[in-house]
Amino acid sequence: MTRVPVSDQPARDRHQIQTLILAVALLSVVLAAFIVAFTTATWFNRFGFLHFPLGFYLLAQGLLLFIVTVAFWFIRLQERIDLARSENEGLG
């Protein structure tokens, strides 16, 4: 039987796990958006937006705006996690 070592800093471990879960979840959302955009681009090209095929516009601009939005959302959520840790430990 393997024993798992008990950590001296459980708050740090919770913080690291929450950060890892957040990062993996948001990267999964971005990857799913890429997959959906690439697989449906030819179907979207039937429609136009600003005199461009919609599939082209989605891949050229839409995904970029989506990634920037997800990055800002990640920062906002990460700051909440960091603030909760600092309040719980009396650091801030």
Biopython code that builds the backbone (N, CA, C, O; Angstrom):
import numpy as np
from Bio.PDB.StructureBuilder import StructureBuilder

atoms = [
    (1, "MET", "N", (0.842, -1.176, 0.000)),
    (1, "MET", "CA", (0.000, 0.000, 0.000)),
    (1, "MET", "C", (0.890, 1.243, 0.000)),
    (1, "MET", "O", (1.818, 1.355, 0.801)),
    (2, "THR", "N", (0.599, 2.160, -0.897)),
    (2, "THR", "CA", (1.379, 3.388, -1.020)),
    (2, "THR", "C", (0.740, 4.480, -0.173)),
    (2, "THR", "O", (-0.468, 4.710, -0.237)),
    (3, "ARG", "N", (1.549, 5.128, 0.600)),
    (3, "ARG", "CA", (1.043, 6.229, 1.425)),
    (3, "ARG", "C", (1.264, 7.549, 0.706)),
    (3, "ARG", "O", (2.344, 7.805, 0.173)),
    (4, "VAL", "N", (0.251, 8.369, 0.694)),
    (4, "VAL", "CA", (0.338, 9.697, 0.116)),
    (4, "VAL", "C", (0.833, 10.638, 1.192)),
    (4, "VAL", "O", (0.245, 10.693, 2.273)),
    (5, "PRO", "N", (1.904, 11.387, 0.928)),
    (5, "PRO", "CA", (2.408, 12.296, 1.969)),
    (5, "PRO", "C", (1.410, 13.421, 2.247)),
    (5, "PRO", "O", (0.780, 13.965, 1.339)),
    (6, "VAL", "N", (1.293, 13.739, 3.507)),
    (6, "VAL", "CA", (0.407, 14.822, 3.926)),
    (6, "VAL", "C", (1.156, 16.134, 3.749)),
    (6, "VAL", "O", (2.298, 16.273, 4.185)),
    (7, "SER", "N", (0.512, 17.078, 3.114)),
    (7, "SER", "CA", (1.148, 18.352, 2.850)),
    (7, "SER", "C", (1.149, 19.233, 4.089)),
    (7, "SER", "O", (0.257, 19.162, 4.934)),
    (8, "ASP", "N", (2.173, 20.060, 4.167)),
    (8, "ASP", "CA", (2.256, 21.017, 5.275)),
    (8, "ASP", "C", (1.437, 22.268, 4.999)),
    (8, "ASP", "O", (1.144, 23.038, 5.913)),
    (9, "GLN", "N", (1.069, 22.470, 3.740)),
    (9, "GLN", "CA", (0.347, 23.677, 3.354)),
    (9, "GLN", "C", (-0.888, 23.315, 2.522)),
    (9, "GLN", "O", (-0.842, 23.393, 1.295)),
    (10, "PRO", "N", (-1.983, 22.923, 3.168)),
    (10, "PRO", "CA", (-3.173, 22.521, 2.413)),
    (10, "PRO", "C", (-3.815, 23.680, 1.638)),
    (10, "PRO", "O", (-4.416, 23.457, 0.587)),
    (11, "ALA", "N", (-3.695, 24.901, 2.141)),
    (11, "ALA", "CA", (-4.272, 26.042, 1.424)),
    (11, "ALA", "C", (-3.562, 26.252, 0.093)),
    (11, "ALA", "O", (-4.204, 26.547, -0.915)),
    (12, "ARG", "N", (-2.241, 26.100, 0.084)),
    (12, "ARG", "CA", (-1.482, 26.235, -1.157)),
    (12, "ARG", "C", (-1.866, 25.141, -2.148)),
    (12, "ARG", "O", (-2.001, 25.388, -3.347)),
    (13, "ASP", "N", (-2.040, 23.928, -1.625)),
    (13, "ASP", "CA", (-2.419, 22.810, -2.490)),
    (13, "ASP", "C", (-3.792, 23.025, -3.104)),
    (13, "ASP", "O", (-3.981, 22.771, -4.294)),
    (14, "ARG", "N", (-4.764, 23.494, -2.305)),
    (14, "ARG", "CA", (-6.103, 23.803, -2.840)),
    (14, "ARG", "C", (-6.011, 24.878, -3.908)),
    (14, "ARG", "O", (-6.672, 24.795, -4.943)),
    (15, "HIS", "N", (-5.190, 25.888, -3.655)),
    (15, "HIS", "CA", (-5.012, 26.979, -4.613)),
    (15, "HIS", "C", (-4.449, 26.449, -5.923)),
    (15, "HIS", "O", (-4.918, 26.825, -6.997)),
    (16, "GLN", "N", (-3.453, 25.584, -5.843)),
    (16, "GLN", "CA", (-2.858, 25.033, -7.054)),
    (16, "GLN", "C", (-3.838, 24.154, -7.815)),
    (16, "GLN", "O", (-3.867, 24.183, -9.045)),
    (17, "ILE", "N", (-4.635, 23.377, -7.104)),
    (17, "ILE", "CA", (-5.623, 22.522, -7.762)),
    (17, "ILE", "C", (-6.700, 23.359, -8.429)),
    (17, "ILE", "O", (-7.092, 23.070, -9.560)),
    (18, "GLN", "N", (-7.187, 24.390, -7.749)),
    (18, "GLN", "CA", (-8.202, 25.267, -8.346)),
    (18, "GLN", "C", (-7.659, 25.954, -9.590)),
    (18, "GLN", "O", (-8.360, 26.068, -10.595)),
    (19, "THR", "N", (-6.418, 26.409, -9.527)),
    (19, "THR", "CA", (-5.795, 27.061, -10.679)),
    (19, "THR", "C", (-5.646, 26.089, -11.834)),
    (19, "THR", "O", (-5.917, 26.444, -12.981)),
    (20, "LEU", "N", (-5.223, 24.879, -11.548)),
    (20, "LEU", "CA", (-5.069, 23.865, -12.591)),
    (20, "LEU", "C", (-6.407, 23.520, -13.226)),
    (20, "LEU", "O", (-6.499, 23.419, -14.449)),
    (21, "ILE", "N", (-7.437, 23.340, -12.424)),
    (21, "ILE", "CA", (-8.765, 23.026, -12.958)),
    (21, "ILE", "C", (-9.270, 24.165, -13.836)),
    (21, "ILE", "O", (-9.815, 23.922, -14.913)),
    (22, "LEU", "N", (-9.094, 25.396, -13.389)),
    (22, "LEU", "CA", (-9.520, 26.552, -14.176)),
    (22, "LEU", "C", (-8.790, 26.615, -15.511)),
    (22, "LEU", "O", (-9.413, 26.825, -16.552)),
    (23, "ALA", "N", (-7.485, 26.435, -15.486)),
    (23, "ALA", "CA", (-6.696, 26.508, -16.714)),
    (23, "ALA", "C", (-7.080, 25.398, -17.689)),
    (23, "ALA", "O", (-7.242, 25.652, -18.882)),
    (24, "VAL", "N", (-7.225, 24.180, -17.194)),
    (24, "VAL", "CA", (-7.592, 23.060, -18.068)),
    (24, "VAL", "C", (-8.996, 23.257, -18.637)),
    (24, "VAL", "O", (-9.233, 22.975, -19.812)),
    (25, "ALA", "N", (-9.918, 23.733, -17.823)),
    (25, "ALA", "CA", (-11.283, 23.949, -18.298)),
    (25, "ALA", "C", (-11.332, 25.006, -19.400)),
    (25, "ALA", "O", (-11.986, 24.800, -20.422)),
    (26, "LEU", "N", (-10.655, 26.123, -19.204)),
    (26, "LEU", "CA", (-10.701, 27.180, -20.206)),
    (26, "LEU", "C", (-9.927, 26.807, -21.466)),
    (26, "LEU", "O", (-10.326, 27.181, -22.568)),
    (27, "LEU", "N", (-8.834, 26.080, -21.317)),
    (27, "LEU", "CA", (-8.126, 25.599, -22.508)),
    (27, "LEU", "C", (-8.976, 24.595, -23.277)),
    (27, "LEU", "O", (-8.927, 24.555, -24.506)),
    (28, "SER", "N", (-9.747, 23.790, -22.570)),
    (28, "SER", "CA", (-10.652, 22.858, -23.230)),
    (28, "SER", "C", (-11.742, 23.595, -23.991)),
    (28, "SER", "O", (-12.118, 23.189, -25.090)),
    (29, "VAL", "N", (-12.247, 24.665, -23.418)),
    (29, "VAL", "CA", (-13.273, 25.466, -24.099)),
    (29, "VAL", "C", (-12.699, 26.085, -25.374)),
    (29, "VAL", "O", (-13.357, 26.077, -26.414)),
    (30, "VAL", "N", (-11.488, 26.617, -25.303)),
    (30, "VAL", "CA", (-10.851, 27.214, -26.485)),
    (30, "VAL", "C", (-10.587, 26.148, -27.545)),
    (30, "VAL", "O", (-10.823, 26.385, -28.730)),
    (31, "LEU", "N", (-10.106, 24.991, -27.137)),
    (31, "LEU", "CA", (-9.862, 23.910, -28.086)),
    (31, "LEU", "C", (-11.159, 23.451, -28.744)),
    (31, "LEU", "O", (-11.192, 23.205, -29.950)),
    (32, "ALA", "N", (-12.216, 23.337, -27.963)),
    (32, "ALA", "CA", (-13.517, 22.965, -28.526)),
    (32, "ALA", "C", (-14.007, 24.017, -29.518)),
    (32, "ALA", "O", (-14.577, 23.673, -30.554)),
    (33, "ALA", "N", (-13.791, 25.292, -29.210)),
    (33, "ALA", "CA", (-14.192, 26.354, -30.136)),
    (33, "ALA", "C", (-13.418, 26.257, -31.440)),
    (33, "ALA", "O", (-13.990, 26.444, -32.514)),
    (34, "PHE", "N", (-12.117, 25.965, -31.363)),
    (34, "PHE", "CA", (-11.320, 25.779, -32.574)),
    (34, "PHE", "C", (-11.864, 24.623, -33.407)),
    (34, "PHE", "O", (-12.028, 24.746, -34.621)),
    (35, "ILE", "N", (-12.138, 23.519, -32.758)),
    (35, "ILE", "CA", (-12.618, 22.346, -33.483)),
    (35, "ILE", "C", (-13.955, 22.637, -34.151)),
    (35, "ILE", "O", (-14.154, 22.297, -35.317)),
    (36, "VAL", "N", (-14.862, 23.259, -33.428)),
    (36, "VAL", "CA", (-16.176, 23.594, -33.998)),
    (36, "VAL", "C", (-16.022, 24.578, -35.150)),
    (36, "VAL", "O", (-16.675, 24.421, -36.181)),
    (37, "ALA", "N", (-15.179, 25.578, -34.997)),
    (37, "ALA", "CA", (-15.003, 26.584, -36.042)),
    (37, "ALA", "C", (-14.402, 25.961, -37.303)),
    (37, "ALA", "O", (-14.844, 26.261, -38.412)),
    (38, "PHE", "N", (-13.410, 25.106, -37.141)),
    (38, "PHE", "CA", (-12.776, 24.500, -38.312)),
    (38, "PHE", "C", (-13.689, 23.501, -39.007)),
    (38, "PHE", "O", (-13.676, 23.401, -40.234)),
    (39, "THR", "N", (-14.481, 22.762, -38.240)),
    (39, "THR", "CA", (-15.342, 21.772, -38.872)),
    (39, "THR", "C", (-16.578, 22.384, -39.519)),
    (39, "THR", "O", (-17.136, 21.802, -40.450)),
    (40, "THR", "N", (-17.012, 23.540, -39.046)),
    (40, "THR", "CA", (-18.214, 24.155, -39.609)),
    (40, "THR", "C", (-17.914, 25.334, -40.524)),
    (40, "THR", "O", (-18.843, 25.991, -40.994)),
    (41, "ALA", "N", (-16.654, 25.617, -40.788)),
    (41, "ALA", "CA", (-16.300, 26.788, -41.594)),
    (41, "ALA", "C", (-16.870, 26.708, -43.000)),
    (41, "ALA", "O", (-17.358, 27.711, -43.521)),
    (42, "THR", "N", (-16.819, 25.545, -43.624)),
    (42, "THR", "CA", (-17.350, 25.435, -44.995)),
    (42, "THR", "C", (-18.856, 25.647, -45.016)),
    (42, "THR", "O", (-19.389, 26.217, -45.968)),
    (43, "TRP", "N", (-19.545, 25.195, -43.977)),
    (43, "TRP", "CA", (-20.989, 25.423, -43.928)),
    (43, "TRP", "C", (-21.284, 26.917, -43.734)),
    (43, "TRP", "O", (-22.202, 27.453, -44.355)),
    (44, "PHE", "N", (-20.507, 27.588, -42.872)),
    (44, "PHE", "CA", (-20.699, 29.021, -42.636)),
    (44, "PHE", "C", (-20.329, 29.856, -43.854)),
    (44, "PHE", "O", (-20.808, 30.983, -43.980)),
    (45, "ASN", "N", (-19.507, 29.351, -44.740)),
    (45, "ASN", "CA", (-19.103, 30.116, -45.917)),
    (45, "ASN", "C", (-20.264, 30.374, -46.869)),
    (45, "ASN", "O", (-20.137, 31.202, -47.771)),
    (46, "ARG", "N", (-21.385, 29.693, -46.695)),
    (46, "ARG", "CA", (-22.572, 29.963, -47.515)),
    (46, "ARG", "C", (-23.159, 31.340, -47.221)),
    (46, "ARG", "O", (-23.875, 31.908, -48.046)),
    (47, "PHE", "N", (-22.857, 31.859, -46.062)),
    (47, "PHE", "CA", (-23.392, 33.146, -45.634)),
    (47, "PHE", "C", (-22.283, 34.188, -45.676)),
    (47, "PHE", "O", (-21.100, 33.852, -45.620)),
    (48, "GLY", "N", (-22.670, 35.438, -45.774)),
    (48, "GLY", "CA", (-21.685, 36.511, -45.838)),
    (48, "GLY", "C", (-21.788, 37.453, -44.662)),
    (48, "GLY", "O", (-22.841, 37.604, -44.043)),
    (49, "PHE", "N", (-20.657, 38.085, -44.371)),
    (49, "PHE", "CA", (-20.596, 39.101, -43.327)),
    (49, "PHE", "C", (-19.546, 40.109, -43.747)),
    (49, "PHE", "O", (-18.376, 39.757, -43.894)),
    (50, "LEU", "N", (-19.944, 41.358, -43.943)),
    (50, "LEU", "CA", (-19.054, 42.424, -44.392)),
    (50, "LEU", "C", (-18.337, 42.044, -45.690)),
    (50, "LEU", "O", (-17.138, 42.282, -45.841)),
    (51, "HIS", "N", (-19.069, 41.466, -46.600)),
    (51, "HIS", "CA", (-18.574, 41.044, -47.913)),
    (51, "HIS", "C", (-17.498, 39.965, -47.840)),
    (51, "HIS", "O", (-16.720, 39.806, -48.781)),
    (52, "PHE", "N", (-17.444, 39.235, -46.753)),
    (52, "PHE", "CA", (-16.545, 38.089, -46.605)),
    (52, "PHE", "C", (-17.397, 36.857, -46.325)),
    (52, "PHE", "O", (-18.479, 36.973, -45.749)),
    (53, "PRO", "N", (-16.927, 35.692, -46.721)),
    (53, "PRO", "CA", (-17.625, 34.474, -46.298)),
    (53, "PRO", "C", (-17.580, 34.364, -44.768)),
    (53, "PRO", "O", (-16.544, 34.624, -44.156)),
    (54, "LEU", "N", (-18.675, 33.988, -44.171)),
    (54, "LEU", "CA", (-18.774, 33.979, -42.712)),
    (54, "LEU", "C", (-17.790, 33.003, -42.076)),
    (54, "LEU", "O", (-17.251, 33.291, -41.008)),
    (55, "GLY", "N", (-17.545, 31.855, -42.707)),
    (55, "GLY", "CA", (-16.579, 30.904, -42.164)),
    (55, "GLY", "C", (-15.183, 31.493, -42.111)),
    (55, "GLY", "O", (-14.460, 31.313, -41.132)),
    (56, "PHE", "N", (-14.805, 32.201, -43.173)),
    (56, "PHE", "CA", (-13.496, 32.873, -43.192)),
    (56, "PHE", "C", (-13.411, 33.923, -42.096)),
    (56, "PHE", "O", (-12.411, 33.999, -41.382)),
    (57, "TYR", "N", (-14.458, 34.733, -41.960)),
    (57, "TYR", "CA", (-14.469, 35.792, -40.956)),
    (57, "TYR", "C", (-14.413, 35.202, -39.546)),
    (57, "TYR", "O", (-13.736, 35.731, -38.665)),
    (58, "LEU", "N", (-15.139, 34.091, -39.348)),
    (58, "LEU", "CA", (-15.135, 33.441, -38.047)),
    (58, "LEU", "C", (-13.735, 32.966, -37.684)),
    (58, "LEU", "O", (-13.296, 33.143, -36.548)),
    (59, "LEU", "N", (-13.029, 32.364, -38.638)),
    (59, "LEU", "CA", (-11.689, 31.869, -38.351)),
    (59, "LEU", "C", (-10.673, 33.000, -38.239)),
    (59, "LEU", "O", (-9.739, 32.913, -37.442)),
    (60, "ALA", "N", (-10.840, 34.055, -39.024)),
    (60, "ALA", "CA", (-9.862, 35.138, -39.033)),
    (60, "ALA", "C", (-10.031, 36.101, -37.860)),
    (60, "ALA", "O", (-9.040, 36.574, -37.303)),
    (61, "GLN", "N", (-11.266, 36.395, -37.482)),
    (61, "GLN", "CA", (-11.498, 37.399, -36.446)),
    (61, "GLN", "C", (-12.236, 36.852, -35.234)),
    (61, "GLN", "O", (-11.906, 37.185, -34.096)),
    (62, "GLY", "N", (-13.229, 36.016, -35.479)),
    (62, "GLY", "CA", (-14.082, 35.547, -34.392)),
    (62, "GLY", "C", (-13.335, 34.761, -33.338)),
    (62, "GLY", "O", (-13.526, 34.981, -32.142)),
    (63, "LEU", "N", (-12.484, 33.843, -33.775)),
    (63, "LEU", "CA", (-11.737, 33.055, -32.800)),
    (63, "LEU", "C", (-10.737, 33.907, -32.034)),
    (63, "LEU", "O", (-10.508, 33.686, -30.845)),
    (64, "LEU", "N", (-10.152, 34.866, -32.704)),
    (64, "LEU", "CA", (-9.212, 35.757, -32.021)),
    (64, "LEU", "C", (-9.914, 36.558, -30.927)),
    (64, "LEU", "O", (-9.400, 36.676, -29.815)),
    (65, "LEU", "N", (-11.073, 37.102, -31.236)),
    (65, "LEU", "CA", (-11.835, 37.839, -30.225)),
    (65, "LEU", "C", (-12.276, 36.922, -29.089)),
    (65, "LEU", "O", (-12.289, 37.325, -27.926)),
    (66, "PHE", "N", (-12.636, 35.693, -29.432)),
    (66, "PHE", "CA", (-13.046, 34.724, -28.419)),
    (66, "PHE", "C", (-11.885, 34.402, -27.472)),
    (66, "PHE", "O", (-12.075, 34.332, -26.258)),
    (67, "ILE", "N", (-10.699, 34.209, -28.022)),
    (67, "ILE", "CA", (-9.533, 33.879, -27.194)),
    (67, "ILE", "C", (-9.176, 35.049, -26.270)),
    (67, "ILE", "O", (-8.840, 34.835, -25.105)),
    (68, "VAL", "N", (-9.245, 36.265, -26.775)),
    (68, "VAL", "CA", (-8.966, 37.438, -25.937)),
    (68, "VAL", "C", (-9.991, 37.541, -24.812)),
    (68, "VAL", "O", (-9.637, 37.853, -23.674)),
    (69, "THR", "N", (-11.256, 37.280, -25.126)),
    (69, "THR", "CA", (-12.303, 37.311, -24.109)),
    (69, "THR", "C", (-12.075, 36.244, -23.047)),
    (69, "THR", "O", (-12.218, 36.511, -21.854)),
    (70, "VAL", "N", (-11.721, 35.038, -23.475)),
    (70, "VAL", "CA", (-11.448, 33.954, -22.524)),
    (70, "VAL", "C", (-10.233, 34.292, -21.667)),
    (70, "VAL", "O", (-10.211, 33.960, -20.482)),
    (71, "ALA", "N", (-9.227, 34.942, -22.235)),
    (71, "ALA", "CA", (-8.038, 35.319, -21.466)),
    (71, "ALA", "C", (-8.405, 36.314, -20.362)),
    (71, "ALA", "O", (-7.952, 36.174, -19.226)),
    (72, "PHE", "N", (-9.221, 37.314, -20.692)),
    (72, "PHE", "CA", (-9.647, 38.268, -19.673)),
    (72, "PHE", "C", (-10.506, 37.597, -18.610)),
    (72, "PHE", "O", (-10.399, 37.916, -17.425)),
    (73, "TRP", "N", (-11.362, 36.666, -19.035)),
    (73, "TRP", "CA", (-12.199, 35.944, -18.088)),
    (73, "TRP", "C", (-11.338, 35.087, -17.173)),
    (73, "TRP", "O", (-11.602, 35.008, -15.973)),
    (74, "PHE", "N", (-10.311, 34.442, -17.720)),
    (74, "PHE", "CA", (-9.389, 33.644, -16.921)),
    (74, "PHE", "C", (-8.709, 34.506, -15.861)),
    (74, "PHE", "O", (-8.615, 34.106, -14.701)),
    (75, "ILE", "N", (-8.242, 35.667, -16.250)),
    (75, "ILE", "CA", (-7.577, 36.566, -15.307)),
    (75, "ILE", "C", (-8.525, 36.970, -14.184)),
    (75, "ILE", "O", (-8.134, 37.006, -13.018)),
    (76, "ARG", "N", (-9.766, 37.273, -14.535)),
    (76, "ARG", "CA", (-10.752, 37.679, -13.538)),
    (76, "ARG", "C", (-11.014, 36.550, -12.537)),
    (76, "ARG", "O", (-11.042, 36.781, -11.328)),
    (77, "LEU", "N", (-11.206, 35.332, -13.046)),
    (77, "LEU", "CA", (-11.459, 34.199, -12.160)),
    (77, "LEU", "C", (-10.230, 33.848, -11.326)),
    (77, "LEU", "O", (-10.352, 33.486, -10.156)),
    (78, "GLN", "N", (-9.045, 33.956, -11.930)),
    (78, "GLN", "CA", (-7.815, 33.654, -11.198)),
    (78, "GLN", "C", (-7.597, 34.668, -10.067)),
    (78, "GLN", "O", (-7.123, 34.304, -8.991)),
    (79, "GLU", "N", (-7.938, 35.923, -10.310)),
    (79, "GLU", "CA", (-7.815, 36.924, -9.253)),
    (79, "GLU", "C", (-8.749, 36.618, -8.089)),
    (79, "GLU", "O", (-8.398, 36.850, -6.932)),
    (80, "ARG", "N", (-9.948, 36.093, -8.393)),
    (80, "ARG", "CA", (-10.863, 35.704, -7.319)),
    (80, "ARG", "C", (-10.282, 34.563, -6.491)),
    (80, "ARG", "O", (-10.380, 34.571, -5.264)),
    (81, "ILE", "N", (-9.679, 33.582, -7.159)),
    (81, "ILE", "CA", (-9.064, 32.466, -6.444)),
    (81, "ILE", "C", (-7.917, 32.972, -5.576)),
    (81, "ILE", "O", (-7.792, 32.573, -4.418)),
    (82, "ASP", "N", (-7.078, 33.850, -6.129)),
    (82, "ASP", "CA", (-5.951, 34.395, -5.382)),
    (82, "ASP", "C", (-6.418, 35.226, -4.196)),
    (82, "ASP", "O", (-5.842, 35.144, -3.111)),
    (83, "LEU", "N", (-7.458, 36.026, -4.400)),
    (83, "LEU", "CA", (-7.978, 36.863, -3.322)),
    (83, "LEU", "C", (-8.560, 35.998, -2.210)),
    (83, "LEU", "O", (-8.365, 36.296, -1.032)),
    (84, "ALA", "N", (-9.271, 34.936, -2.567)),
    (84, "ALA", "CA", (-9.841, 34.054, -1.545)),
    (84, "ALA", "C", (-8.739, 33.412, -0.727)),
    (84, "ALA", "O", (-8.881, 33.268, 0.487)),
    (85, "ARG", "N", (-7.646, 33.024, -1.362)),
    (85, "ARG", "CA", (-6.531, 32.423, -0.605)),
    (85, "ARG", "C", (-5.896, 33.446, 0.319)),
    (85, "ARG", "O", (-5.608, 33.149, 1.478)),
    (86, "SER", "N", (-5.677, 34.656, -0.195)),
    (86, "SER", "CA", (-5.024, 35.658, 0.654)),
    (86, "SER", "C", (-5.899, 36.069, 1.818)),
    (86, "SER", "O", (-5.385, 36.371, 2.895)),
    (87, "GLU", "N", (-7.226, 36.090, 1.629)),
    (87, "GLU", "CA", (-8.123, 36.417, 2.756)),
    (87, "GLU", "C", (-8.145, 35.300, 3.777)),
    (87, "GLU", "O", (-8.205, 35.558, 4.979)),
    (88, "ASN", "N", (-8.097, 34.053, 3.309)),
    (88, "ASN", "CA", (-8.130, 32.917, 4.230)),
    (88, "ASN", "C", (-6.851, 32.797, 5.039)),
    (88, "ASN", "O", (-6.876, 32.334, 6.180)),
    (89, "GLU", "N", (-5.742, 33.208, 4.460)),
    (89, "GLU", "CA", (-4.474, 33.105, 5.175)),
    (89, "GLU", "C", (-4.088, 34.402, 5.872)),
    (89, "GLU", "O", (-3.093, 34.440, 6.597)),
    (90, "GLY", "N", (-4.862, 35.468, 5.663)),
    (90, "GLY", "CA", (-4.543, 36.741, 6.277)),
    (90, "GLY", "C", (-3.333, 37.417, 5.661)),
    (90, "GLY", "O", (-2.612, 38.154, 6.333)),
    (91, "LEU", "N", (-3.110, 37.159, 4.354)),
    (91, "LEU", "CA", (-1.940, 37.743, 3.695)),
    (91, "LEU", "C", (-2.217, 39.132, 3.148)),
    (91, "LEU", "O", (-1.290, 39.925, 2.990)),
    (92, "GLY", "N", (-3.459, 39.439, 2.858)),
    (92, "GLY", "CA", (-3.687, 40.659, 2.146)),
    (92, "GLY", "C", (-4.413, 41.691, 2.861)),
    (92, "GLY", "O", (-4.648, 42.770, 2.317)),
]
sb = StructureBuilder()
sb.init_structure("model")
sb.init_model(0)
sb.init_chain("A")
sb.init_seg("    ")
for serial, (resi, resn, name, xyz) in enumerate(atoms, 1):
    if name == "N":
        sb.init_residue(resn, " ", resi, " ")
    sb.init_atom(name, np.array(xyz, "f"), 0.0, 1.0, " ", f" {name:<3s}", serial, name[0])
structure = sb.get_structure()
